[in-house]
Amino acid sequence: MSLSESDLAELRQLHPKIIEAKLQKAGANPGAVVPGLGNGMMLRGDVEAWLAQQYKRRSDMAETAGRFLWPVAAAA
């Protein structure tokens, strides 16, 4: 089962550390329900995949920003 638009909206509003804490309460199986998220139907595997995507996106953005900021900082 994939995440619905309302699930995605809820996840986007939560800090990643909160999501990680909720994942700690879910079973280890990717099909385990993550308690305290959405309507009780978000699965661990879906939430973990979404969270990994967010961390990758942030990492890519930081790397890109670093490439643009480095020449400016070096010139100062």
Summary of the structure (lengths in Angstrom):
residues: 76
radius of gyration: 16.4
end to end distance: 51.3
largest distance: 52.6
contacts: 179
relative contact order: 0.14
helix: 66%
strand: 3%
